[in-house]
Every structure is written in structure tokens, then in C-alpha cells.
Amino acid sequence: MSSLTYELTLAGLSVGSAAALTGIGLIVTYRATGVLNFAHGAVAMVCAYVLRQCVVEWGWPLWLAAGVTLLVLAPGLGVVLERFVFRPLAVLGGDPAQTLVASIGVFVLLVGGAALLWGQGARDDAPELVPDEPWGQLAVVLVLAAGVAAVVRWTRFGRELRAVVDDRQLAVLGGIDADRVAAAGWAFGSFTAGLTGVLLAPYVRLDPYGLSLLVMEVVAVAVAARMRSLPVAVVVALGIGVAQSQLTRLHPSGWGAPLLQTAGTNLFVVALLVAALVLPGVGTRDALPRTATARAATPPGVWIVAAVLFLLPLGLAGRDLHTSIQVPALAVVLLSLVVVTGRGGQISLGQAAYAGLGALFTALLAAGRFPGLPAVPELAALAAAVVLVAPFGLLTGWPAIGRRGLALALATFAVGVGVSRFVFDQPYATSGLSLGRPAGFEGDRAYYVLELLLLAIALPAAHALRRGRTGRALAAMRDHEAGAQAAGVPVPSLKLLAFVACAALAALGGGMLGMGLRAFDPAAYDPVRGLLWFAAVVVLGADSTLGALGAAALLVGLDAGARGGVAAALIGVLAVFVGRFPGGPYEALRTAADRLRPRRAPALTPAGARARELLRPVERRAARTAPAGATATGATARAAYRRSNRPPAFRGTSTPSAPASPLLTARRLHAHYGGFTALDGVDLDVFPGRITAVVGPNGAGKSTMFHCLAGTLRPARGEVRLSGRDITALPAHARTRLGVARTFQQLAVFPSLTVAENVRVGAEQGRVTDPGAVERTLRLLGLGGPVRALPAAGLPTGTLRRVELARALAGAPRVLLLDEPAAGLDTTEVAALARVLKALAADGTALLVVEHDLDLVAGLADVVHVMTAGRIVASGPPGRVLDALGTAAGR
């Protein structure tokens, strides 16, 4: 081995060892708590600063400072975070959405606090804990990895750790102290973060932003190990470190040379992009804390106050006016997060990349340096930049189709880091680039007026995406993605639309920000700022345009009026407690005011009391003659529904007593989960005007067959046909628009929308043109009173079942698939449900019911199929089949 190769290998092992430490800490924390600790890099940075403070500023011996930093501060910080930040979230339900935002909040808080304490400048005098030779670092990594593996595999604590990871609640019931396990995981993870920071600090730039981001770039090694395997993480980290070091000896030529050299020196970033965008995602649950109730209407006076505040800078001058220029531009950037994150529920940590691309493309177009395009005026360059950047939203929109939660967070973060490293930080793209202001708007006051005009255009655009049909579809996708697909919402294309729109808005704001600063400054679009912007929007109300405006003013104002880092520290504090008020401070204050407001029972006037006494006999007579358990306005409402909402194929025809052909058919359906066969050649016919029921024990394959019919699962073999048309390959939303609607065993309603809005989503996505269809459906199911205006969140189960059924019916389906519709209902509600289903069948709708309540099936179904082990073993009239089933069970 040559001397150069040997030296480069040693250097690569040194870098890889630090990356392996990061991977070990992230994996241990994730396995103990289920939290992907985005604050890992910030903890490393704080420990590096504390070690430097003790040794350089206070003159402590290195061994003492290292002991205090690594054995006291770092684990203690982890225990504090677990006890006061993440344990309360686990008690409230452990939603990964809230823990993700809280970890980002901790990152922002620590970065802002470090900037306040030690300033934002880089330090180059960090003490060296381990010699430059990599063998010491490598030994530390191997010892830690072996020790953790031994503890997890052979000790009682390891067994408890595995139990908590598999099922925390069950582990607690088994007598395991899950809090102690989580605290130990956080302490060890923070220790490895601190060790990483103090090892890297002497060889890289020590500043609050750079070191924090550098540590988080190597999260790829943990993702490549599927957040589980320590040996894989160590091998990947060492391999990437050595490869990155060896690539520095290459000197490519040609037009692609700068890009290749950049890739060679940022191989961990390349690995992060591959791990986040190509490898299967980590975590699949929702990624954004959702407001539990429908947002209250914003009082008009608040908008008037906001408008006055945004006009006030026109009376300023000098530095104050120049600083204020950043507020409208940043507000437009944050509006993009309101659309994609607040309304669409899609986490996006890469908005700084799109804002920076907007500024960069504007500068290149105005300077005539954009390939293939001539120089254009600044305002035209800004418009063109918005158009050019918008398609880049597909970089994050496409992964969002198959990723949610932590996987989507990593994908968007990786895109932001990649754009920053491969575009913004490279001289071939940004050297000698300046950015002027449009002609006639060179002065600060005139340019501020232009920004207000552009903001006035962006606000209605964001409002249009948040309200109306598109806004309801986005909210449905945010609240319950599977339910939105079942309602007919084209979720994949809607995600792409949301990300493309947010990229365009971010590019507009970024271009405005660049022209305001009169330069393209890569530091203004650093990935850390993307995390800060995301946290600010979430904590101030993710689904609020006023929250975005307030966040912009807060971020700019605090950093301009105080030492840098105040805004980040404040936003971090708020984000840490986001689980307590997921709708933002305004929602928290409104909820607290509602609880504190004294509630007095309404009192009748004397005349009202006399009128009530006179009317009571009439009310009693009406109650005696009304049918028990009615859920609609009576036969008139049902008849009106049947006349107006009857599917076109059956209007004007009578219900056939013996249908000649089935409407929905399944032939030879096979489905597998790994090595388990869930469906084994199932054949099924669903006829119009009849209720077909499927019964069987748990694990028989009923739900799998149901998913194959609804389009949420594609069978391995076989076909599904609707009126003779093969729909096997069609997704759920496409089947809904063809007339196949469904409900879910676990309620699939949209809690942030009102009852009427839930039903309207079904009508709009089912492409029902009759404007009265929603009202008739609400009346049919007894939802036409005051309950129609209530948010779905918090309503009783029986009411929510009716809401879900009304949403399905609003699309005028030809086939209705009901998955355990009686689950959670009392006897009266079950009887009312049976009457509605019989009325629908009498009107020509084909119904398929999967139900465990055999009494309901006996009184409801026309045909019953019995499933066992993935096959239909008996079929026929309910009396014969259920009697035979009961006889077999009694043997």
C-alpha cells in the first residue's frame, strides 16, 4: 500500500469513526424511545463548546473538562430532555409527529442558545481530546458498539429494551419501567453525541450552525442500518469515510469536474440522499401534529391590525426600514409551509433550498448567466425563477407519495442539505453573482411597497389552496390519508400539487429576499434555517396564514433587535412544548378562554315558560307516535334521497327481485403477506339491490378481501370487475369515482373538518353535480341539525359512524362496502343503521358487509358467505348458513 493511500485511509477511518459514533447514538435512542433525535448534532455542538470553554477560557485540565462534559453534562442533558420534553409526549400518546417537531425544537433551541452564549463566529482553538491517529477513535467506536450489542443481547436491561421497543404499553403492564429504559437510552445517545462533537471540533469549523449540521449529515449511516443494526452502521460509516478520503486524490476534468469533486468531498451527503430517497422509509405514521378541532374563524379586526403593522415600516428610515424589508419576503416563504405542512399535513424541512433556488435563479436570469436564456429585467427574472423552481417541488413531492412521518422528514431534509452542499456552497454556481432590484424600486421604501404588493398576491393564492374544494381535500389527506383515498381524493397527485405549489411560493419569497439584500447570500438559505422556519410555522399555527406573517415578523425582529440567536431560542422553547398546543398559541389561548368562561344554563322568560308548559302535551303525543331510534327526518327524507341520489344506472327502474348479473365480481383472488396466504382463490359476486354479508373468524381473510375490492391492496393474482370492467389495477380513489365507496372498521373521518365538510368531501370527490346532494344525505342520516356545523373531533362513535356513512353516500355510489359498520354502536343505533342499509338496498345499491354481529347479519343480509383460512367455505341465505354455522360451533 502506497504512503498516500495509507494516509488517506487513516484519515477516512478517523472521519468514519466519528460518523459511526453518531450512528450508534441515533440507533440506541431510536430503539429505546422511538424518537429520531434531530437534536443529536446540536447536543454534539454544545458539548464541544463546553469543553472548549472549560479548557481554553477557564483553564481546566483537559481530563477534568472531558470528564465533566462527557460523563456529566452530555448524559444529564439527555436525561433532562427525556424527562421534561419527550416523556410528557409519550404520556399524551407518543405521537411520532409531535416527538419529531419537539426534537427539531430542541435542535433550534440549542443552536440559538449557543449563538447567544458564544456568538455565531467560528472558533479554531477547540482542544484535542484524542490524537490525530484514527486508531484511538476506532477503538472507542468498536468498544462502544460491542458493549451496546452485548447489553442488548445478554442482559436484563437489554430484554427490557427490546420489550419496550416492541410494545411500550404491554411492557409497562408486564412490570417494566419504560421511563427508566427511555432515560437510559437518551443518556447514552447524548453521551455519543457529546463524544462525536469533542472529537470533530478540532478538525472542523466550530460554530453553532456548521458543526450541528455536519453531525446530522451522517444520519445516513443509521438509516442504512434501518435504525436497528449497530454493526451495519459501523461498517457503513467506516466505508463511506474511507471512500470519501480516497476520492480526494482524484482530479477530474471537463465541465462536470466541479460537481464530481463536490460529490467526492461530500460523500456522506450523497449517502444521505440515497438513504432518504431510495432506501425504504423509516417510520410510516403521520408526521405533523394536527389540530384536534376545526379552526375558529379569524376575527376581521385581527387582519386589520396585521395590515396596519405591515404598513408601519413605510414610516421608518435607515437601518430599521432596511431590516423590515426581510419581513414580507420571509412571510411568503413561510406561507409555502402553511400550504404543504399546515393544510396538507406533509412535513417539509427543505424549504430553504427552494427559497435559495428562487434567489439564485433570479440572480442568474437577471445577469444573463442562466444557460440558454438571455438577460431579463429583475421582475421578469423573479417570475421566471418561480416557474423554473416549481417543478423542483417534485424532488420532495415524489418521495412523499410513498413516505410519511420520519421517512418523509429525512427525505425533505436530505434534499435541503444536498442543494445547499452541491449548489449554494459551490463557486461554479455562485461566484461573482450579484442581484439588483427592479427598475423604479431601487430605494428601500419603494421596494417595500413592491414586496407588499407581491405579498398581497401570495396571500390569496395560499388562501385558494387552503379553502374550497382543494383545501378540503388537503385537510382530508392530512387527517386520514386512507379515508381521503376512499372518499375519492387522488392523494398522490394532490401531494405533488402541494409540494409544487409550496416550491413556487418559497421561490417567490426567496427571490424577494435576495433582491432585498441586493446579493445572493448562501448563508441566508442554510438547511438549519429551513429547520428554524419549519419550527416557527408549526408552533405559531401551521394552518394559519396569520401565524406565518407573525412568524416572519418575529424571526426578523428579534434577530435584528437583539443578539443573534434570540429568535431561534424562543422558537425552540415553543417547539419543545408543541405537544401541549398543536394548533399554535392562538388555539391554546382560545381553548383556555372557552374553559374559563363561566357557563350559565339558559333561562326562559316568564312568557317562554308559559309557552313551554302549553306545548308539552303536544310534544308527548308526537313522541308516542314517532318511530323509535329514527335517525332521519322520516320517510320523506329517504324518498327524496332515493329520487335524487339514485345512481344513474338504476334511476327509473324497479329493484329486480332476481338480478341477472352481479355488479361487482371477484375471481380467483390470491393475496400473501410474506409467507402467509391471506386469500386463496376467492370468488365473490355482489348484486345490485341486495345486501351481501361476509362472516368468519379473525384471520379468515375478510379484511384482506375487502381491501382488494376497495383498491387499497392489489391482489397477487386474480381480478376484480365492476359492471364487467376490469378494475384490478385501479387505485382506491379511482374506484370511488367509478361508484365503489367504502367505510372502515376503524373510523375514517376528518376530525379538523365539520360534519358537513366531511360529507361535502365525498360529494366533491365523487363528482356529484347536484348541489342538494349533501343536504339530503345529511338529513337522511340525521345530521342536518346543529351537529352539521360541529367539528368531527370529539363527537360520539355513533355519530361518527353516521358521518362516515354519509360521506360515502354523498358520492352516489353504485357499490357500498361496509367494514364492520356496527362496531361501537348501541342497540338503538344498530337498528337505525339496519333501516338505512335496507332502504339503500331497496333503492338498487349493491352492499357488501363484513360484520361480526351475527344477529345484525341474520336480519339484514340477503346472502351470507363464510370465510375460513382465506377461502369461502359456505354461501347461501342467512337462515341456512348461520344455522349451519351455529350447529358447527356447538359441536
Order of alpha helices (4+ residues) and beta strands (2+ residues): alpha-alpha-alpha-alpha-alpha-alpha-alpha-alpha-alpha-alpha-alpha-alpha-alpha-alpha-alpha-alpha-alpha-alpha-alpha-alpha-alpha-alpha-alpha-alpha-alpha-alpha-alpha-alpha-alpha-alpha-alpha-alpha-alpha-beta-beta-beta-alpha-beta-beta-alpha-beta-alpha-alpha-alpha-beta-alpha-beta-alpha-beta-beta-alpha
